[in-house]
Amino acid sequence: MPALRYVNAAGKTVKSLPKDLRAELSDLRAILKELAGHRPAPDAVAGLWHPIHATADEVSAWRDHLLESGVRQPFKQVFRELYLLTPAEERTGTFCNRFAGHILRYGQARTLLGQRGWTGRSIGNWDYENGGDQGEVTRELAGWQARWAMHIVSAPRAETPMLCATEGITFHRDGQPAAPPSASTSSSRTLDPQLKPSTTRHWR
């Protein structure tokens, strides 16, 4: 069984483990001891389990197991928010319109999106002939790319904050349109909570 040691935030090994972690460490030792006799094949491939690829019953069973055993995951996996493909999205395959048609406060939306890993050039009320009022934000998703287009709808020098209208999200891999369910749910997971504070109304 591999040796276990506790490292604090400064990267130094701590000899005395905090009391609230001792029980968890004891459980981890027991799990490692149980797994010691199970060695995967040299060519075995390991990957992270994603609830998007599991049935509702499987997800529910894992959630019940973690709650009953008191296990805390270091990041959301079993309790990860899911945005399943709608029938329309299953038919289109390479784009999603569930976030299209929103009117956002552009400055606030851009800041919130940047905090969730979306990037893109600024747009505004300038250079209309060259599309200065149109653009997109992108996000890399483990080999996939999501692109969300938007354009400015507020008038220049308006008294209200600059507003933009959102369009559909397209998904790409190696420059070609494509979209697995995991890319769609991952992008939706970063957008849904960001839309609410910056949305003013829906585009008609």
VOPAGU-2260 file (C-alpha; in pm, 1 decimal, decimal comma):
REM VOPAGU-2260
SITE   aa  ch    i         X         Y         Z
SITE  MET   A    0       0,0       0,0       0,0
SITE  PRO   A    1     142,2     344,6     -89,0
SITE  ALA   A    2     250,5     571,6     191,8
SITE  LEU   A    3       8,0     852,4     275,0
SITE  ARG   A    4     110,7    1192,8     401,4
SITE  TYR   A    5     -73,5    1518,1     466,0
SITE  VAL   A    6      58,4    1828,6     290,6
SITE  ASN   A    7     -60,8    2173,7     392,4
SITE  ALA   A    8    -130,6    2471,3     163,7
SITE  ALA   A    9     235,8    2573,2     180,5
SITE  GLY   A   10     343,5    2234,8      44,3
SITE  LYS   A   11     499,5    2114,6     370,1
SITE  THR   A   12     434,6    1771,2     517,6
SITE  VAL   A   13     241,3    1788,8     845,1
SITE  LYS   A   14     310,3    1513,6    1098,6
SITE  SER   A   15      -7,6    1566,5    1298,0
SITE  LEU   A   16    -320,1    1533,5    1081,2
SITE  PRO   A   17    -611,7    1769,5    1159,3
SITE  LYS   A   18    -874,8    1592,5    1366,3
SITE  ASP   A   19   -1155,5    1633,6    1112,4
SITE  LEU   A   20    -945,3    1454,8     847,7
SITE  ARG   A   21    -833,6    1156,3    1053,8
SITE  ALA   A   22   -1153,6     958,6     994,4
SITE  GLU   A   23   -1137,6    1025,2     621,1
SITE  LEU   A   24    -775,3     915,4     607,1
SITE  SER   A   25    -864,2     596,9     792,2
SITE  ASP   A   26   -1135,6     522,3     535,2
SITE  LEU   A   27    -890,3     592,1     252,8
SITE  ARG   A   28    -636,5     351,3     400,7
SITE  ALA   A   29    -902,3      81,3     417,1
SITE  ILE   A   30   -1000,2     139,4      52,8
SITE  LEU   A   31    -637,4     128,0     -63,7
SITE  LYS   A   32    -578,5    -193,6     131,4
SITE  GLU   A   33    -884,0    -349,9     -30,5
SITE  LEU   A   34    -767,2    -247,5    -377,0
SITE  ALA   A   35    -407,6    -358,5    -325,2
SITE  GLY   A   36    -478,3    -703,4    -469,2
SITE  HIS   A   37    -648,5    -569,2    -780,3
SITE  ARG   A   38    -400,9    -460,6   -1044,3
SITE  PRO   A   39    -523,6    -346,4   -1386,5
SITE  ALA   A   40    -372,8    -487,1   -1704,8
SITE  PRO   A   41     -69,1    -293,4   -1838,9
SITE  ASP   A   42    -273,1    -172,9   -2138,3
SITE  ALA   A   43    -584,5     -83,4   -1936,2
SITE  VAL   A   44    -730,6     261,7   -1999,0
SITE  ALA   A   45    -864,8     461,1   -1705,3
SITE  GLY   A   46   -1096,3     759,8   -1736,0
SITE  LEU   A   47   -1318,7     980,0   -1526,1
SITE  TRP   A   48   -1677,6     866,1   -1484,5
SITE  HIS   A   49   -1924,6    1125,0   -1618,1
SITE  PRO   A   50   -2294,0    1111,4   -1523,3
SITE  ILE   A   51   -2393,5    1213,4   -1877,6
SITE  HIS   A   52   -2297,3     860,8   -1988,8
SITE  ALA   A   53   -2487,0     686,4   -1707,9
SITE  THR   A   54   -2853,6     602,6   -1663,0
SITE  ALA   A   55   -3070,7     788,7   -1413,8
SITE  ASP   A   56   -3076,1     480,3   -1190,2
SITE  GLU   A   57   -2694,9     455,3   -1192,6
SITE  VAL   A   58   -2655,0     822,3   -1101,2
SITE  SER   A   59   -2913,5     788,8    -826,2
SITE  ALA   A   60   -2740,2     479,0    -687,1
SITE  TRP   A   61   -2401,7     654,6    -675,5
SITE  ARG   A   62   -2552,3     959,8    -506,2
SITE  ASP   A   63   -2721,4     742,7    -243,8
SITE  HIS   A   64   -2394,3     557,1    -184,7
SITE  LEU   A   65   -2195,1     877,4    -128,0
SITE  LEU   A   66   -2458,7    1022,0     104,5
SITE  GLU   A   67   -2489,3     702,5     308,9
SITE  SER   A   68   -2111,7     654,1     337,8
SITE  GLY   A   69   -2040,2    1022,7     403,6
SITE  VAL   A   70   -1789,9    1046,0     117,2
SITE  ARG   A   71   -1707,9    1399,4      -2,3
SITE  GLN   A   72   -1575,8    1434,5    -354,7
SITE  PRO   A   73   -1308,1    1702,0    -416,5
SITE  PHE   A   74   -1503,0    1825,9    -719,6
SITE  LYS   A   75   -1856,2    1778,4    -848,6
SITE  GLN   A   76   -1885,0    1448,1   -1030,3
SITE  VAL   A   77   -2173,3    1238,6    -904,0
SITE  PHE   A   78   -2370,8    1552,3    -810,4
SITE  ARG   A   79   -2265,3    1743,1   -1121,7
SITE  GLU   A   80   -2541,7    1948,6   -1285,5
SITE  LEU   A   81   -2658,1    1787,4   -1609,9
SITE  TYR   A   82   -2808,5    1951,6   -1916,7
SITE  LEU   A   83   -2935,3    1661,4   -2124,5
SITE  LEU   A   84   -2981,2    1709,6   -2496,1
SITE  THR   A   85   -3332,7    1801,9   -2598,9
SITE  PRO   A   86   -3496,2    1616,5   -2892,7
SITE  ALA   A   87   -3425,8    1922,1   -3111,1
SITE  GLU   A   88   -3057,0    1923,0   -3011,6
SITE  GLU   A   89   -3028,2    1551,2   -3080,8
SITE  ARG   A   90   -3155,1    1617,0   -3433,2
SITE  THR   A   91   -2926,9    1914,0   -3503,2
SITE  GLY   A   92   -2624,0    1745,6   -3345,5
SITE  THR   A   93   -2373,7    2029,0   -3383,8
SITE  PHE   A   94   -2543,0    2332,6   -3231,4
SITE  CYS   A   95   -2762,4    2432,2   -2939,7
SITE  ASN   A   96   -3024,0    2709,3   -2934,6
SITE  ARG   A   97   -3129,7    2686,7   -2571,1
SITE  PHE   A   98   -2926,4    3000,0   -2487,9
SITE  ALA   A   99   -3020,0    3193,5   -2801,6
SITE  GLY   A  100   -3248,4    3494,5   -2793,0
SITE  HIS   A  101   -3138,6    3648,4   -2462,0
SITE  ILE   A  102   -3073,4    4020,5   -2421,9
SITE  LEU   A  103   -2772,9    4067,5   -2192,8
SITE  ARG   A  104   -2591,0    4359,3   -2038,0
SITE  TYR   A  105   -2282,1    4310,0   -2248,4
SITE  GLY   A  106   -2017,5    4436,7   -2006,1
SITE  GLN   A  107   -2150,3    4232,2   -1716,5
SITE  ALA   A  108   -2197,7    3922,2   -1930,6
SITE  ARG   A  109   -1844,8    3945,3   -2070,4
SITE  THR   A  110   -1696,4    3966,6   -1720,5
SITE  LEU   A  111   -1898,7    3670,7   -1593,4
SITE  LEU   A  112   -1817,0    3460,1   -1898,1
SITE  GLY   A  113   -1447,5    3538,8   -1861,7
SITE  GLN   A  114   -1459,1    3404,6   -1507,6
SITE  ARG   A  115   -1587,7    3072,7   -1642,8
SITE  GLY   A  116   -1322,3    3028,4   -1910,2
SITE  TRP   A  117   -1493,8    3187,5   -2212,1
SITE  THR   A  118   -1273,8    3415,1   -2425,6
SITE  GLY   A  119   -1320,6    3637,0   -2729,4
SITE  ARG   A  120   -1259,8    3984,0   -2868,1
SITE  SER   A  121   -1467,3    4277,7   -2744,7
SITE  ILE   A  122   -1756,5    4399,5   -2957,6
SITE  GLY   A  123   -1939,3    4732,3   -2946,9
SITE  ASN   A  124   -2095,5    5018,5   -3137,0
SITE  TRP   A  125   -1808,9    5073,3   -3379,7
SITE  ASP   A  126   -1685,6    4969,5   -3724,3
SITE  TYR   A  127   -2020,6    4834,6   -3839,0
SITE  GLU   A  128   -1894,1    4772,7   -4192,5
SITE  ASN   A  129   -1635,2    4525,7   -4062,1
SITE  GLY   A  130   -1859,8    4362,4   -3805,9
SITE  GLY   A  131   -1736,6    4548,8   -3499,4
SITE  ASP   A  132   -2076,8    4501,1   -3338,3
SITE  GLN   A  133   -2071,6    4122,6   -3385,3
SITE  GLY   A  134   -1854,6    3849,8   -3239,7
SITE  GLU   A  135   -1838,6    3530,1   -3042,6
SITE  VAL   A  136   -1691,4    3388,8   -2725,1
SITE  THR   A  137   -1526,6    3048,0   -2721,9
SITE  ARG   A  138   -1443,7    2784,6   -2463,9
SITE  GLU   A  139   -1212,8    2486,0   -2494,2
SITE  LEU   A  140   -1363,0    2160,0   -2370,9
SITE  ALA   A  141   -1098,1    1884,9   -2362,1
SITE  GLY   A  142   -1044,1    1865,2   -2736,0
SITE  TRP   A  143   -1378,0    2020,2   -2827,0
SITE  GLN   A  144   -1459,8    2386,8   -2872,3
SITE  ALA   A  145   -1785,7    2569,8   -2803,6
SITE  ARG   A  146   -1855,6    2899,4   -2983,5
SITE  TRP   A  147   -2131,2    3135,5   -2874,5
SITE  ALA   A  148   -2219,8    3416,8   -3112,2
SITE  MET   A  149   -2372,2    3749,4   -3006,9
SITE  HIS   A  150   -2427,0    4099,3   -3146,1
SITE  ILE   A  151   -2490,0    4447,3   -3007,1
SITE  VAL   A  152   -2852,1    4566,0   -3015,8
SITE  SER   A  153   -2842,3    4888,1   -2811,6
SITE  ALA   A  154   -2805,7    5221,3   -2989,5
SITE  PRO   A  155   -2474,9    5413,3   -2976,4
SITE  ARG   A  156   -2439,1    5646,3   -2678,2
SITE  ALA   A  157   -2755,2    5505,0   -2522,3
SITE  GLU   A  158   -2824,1    5601,8   -2160,7
SITE  THR   A  159   -2862,5    5236,9   -2062,0
SITE  PRO   A  160   -2571,5    4987,1   -2045,6
SITE  MET   A  161   -2468,4    4837,3   -2380,0
SITE  LEU   A  162   -2691,2    4542,3   -2462,1
SITE  CYS   A  163   -2625,4    4239,1   -2679,3
SITE  ALA   A  164   -2843,9    3963,1   -2819,8
SITE  THR   A  165   -2724,4    3604,0   -2800,2
SITE  GLU   A  166   -2735,3    3352,3   -3081,2
SITE  GLY   A  167   -2689,4    2974,9   -3089,5
SITE  ILE   A  168   -2388,2    2782,3   -2961,2
SITE  THR   A  169   -2196,4    2569,7   -3211,9
SITE  PHE   A  170   -1956,4    2287,3   -3126,9
SITE  HIS   A  171   -1638,0    2196,9   -3312,5
SITE  ARG   A  172   -1355,1    1945,3   -3306,2
SITE  ASP   A  173   -1042,9    1991,9   -3517,8
SITE  GLY   A  174   -1219,8    2280,9   -3686,8
SITE  GLN   A  175   -1514,6    2067,5   -3795,9
SITE  PRO   A  176   -1871,9    2090,0   -3659,7
SITE  ALA   A  177   -1939,2    1812,8   -3408,7
SITE  ALA   A  178   -2086,1    1776,5   -3062,8
SITE  PRO   A  179   -2080,8    1498,9   -2804,6
SITE  PRO   A  180   -2333,5    1516,5   -2516,4
SITE  SER   A  181   -2050,5    1588,5   -2268,5
SITE  ALA   A  182   -1945,9    1905,0   -2456,6
SITE  SER   A  183   -2302,4    2032,5   -2463,2
SITE  THR   A  184   -2370,2    1974,0   -2094,4
SITE  SER   A  185   -2030,2    2117,0   -1991,9
SITE  SER   A  186   -2084,7    2440,5   -2184,4
SITE  SER   A  187   -2442,8    2471,7   -2059,9
SITE  ARG   A  188   -2320,3    2422,0   -1703,3
SITE  THR   A  189   -2092,6    2726,7   -1734,4
SITE  LEU   A  190   -2355,3    2944,7   -1902,4
SITE  ASP   A  191   -2677,4    2886,4   -1712,5
SITE  PRO   A  192   -2579,0    3053,9   -1381,9
SITE  GLN   A  193   -2404,8    3338,0   -1568,8
SITE  LEU   A  194   -2705,8    3432,0   -1780,2
SITE  LYS   A  195   -2944,0    3506,4   -1495,6
SITE  PRO   A  196   -2771,6    3812,7   -1342,5
SITE  SER   A  197   -2699,3    3975,4   -1679,7
SITE  THR   A  198   -3022,6    3896,8   -1867,8
SITE  THR   A  199   -3266,8    4181,7   -1914,9
SITE  ARG   A  200   -3524,2    4012,9   -2139,0
SITE  HIS   A  201   -3564,6    3765,6   -2421,9
SITE  TRP   A  202   -3515,9    3865,0   -2784,9
SITE  ARG   A  203   -3834,2    3864,2   -2994,6
